[in-house]
Amino acid sequence: MASISTTGTFEECADELNDFVATLQRYPHTMLAFALRAHLCGLLQALQAHGQWSREEVATFLEELEHETLQPGQS
């Protein structure tokens, strides 16, 4: 079977993720945060393993995430 690849926009991806997370209302926010952290960890490791991101790029991403999380509204 042929594989069809389509690339969406950042906005489309964010909207779909928001819709999916909305279906998880039965879970406490803390549980969602831990589950999303575990998933993000796997995604970042996969990016490194497949040579798409360097260790430094992952570190920069995490630093920016920390900054955006701990200092909201000051980006």
URBELGI-V460274 format. One record per residue. N is the residue number from 1. RES is the residue in three letters. OMEGA is omega as a letter, one per 20 degrees, with the letter a starting at -180 (none if undefined). Layout:
# URBELGI-V460274
N:RES:OMEGA + N:RES:OMEGA
This chain:
# URBELGI-V460274
1:MET:a + 2:ALA:r + 3:SER:r + 4:ILE:a + 5:SER:r + 6:THR:r + 7:THR:r + 8:GLY:r + 9:THR:r + 10:PHE:a + 11:GLU:r + 12:GLU:r + 13:CYS:r + 14:ALA:r + 15:ASP:a + 16:GLU:r + 17:LEU:r + 18:ASN:r + 19:ASP:a + 20:PHE:a + 21:VAL:r + 22:ALA:r + 23:THR:a + 24:LEU:a + 25:GLN:a + 26:ARG:a + 27:TYR:r + 28:PRO:a + 29:HIS:r + 30:THR:r + 31:MET:r + 32:LEU:r + 33:ALA:r + 34:PHE:r + 35:ALA:r + 36:LEU:r + 37:ARG:r + 38:ALA:r + 39:HIS:r + 40:LEU:r + 41:CYS:r + 42:GLY:r + 43:LEU:a + 44:LEU:r + 45:GLN:r + 46:ALA:r + 47:LEU:r + 48:GLN:a + 49:ALA:a + 50:HIS:r + 51:GLY:a + 52:GLN:r + 53:TRP:r + 54:SER:r + 55:ARG:a + 56:GLU:r + 57:GLU:r + 58:VAL:r + 59:ALA:r + 60:THR:r + 61:PHE:a + 62:LEU:r + 63:GLU:r + 64:GLU:r + 65:LEU:r + 66:GLU:a + 67:HIS:a + 68:GLU:a + 69:THR:a + 70:LEU:r + 71:GLN:a + 72:PRO:r + 73:GLY:a + 74:GLN:a + 75:SER:none
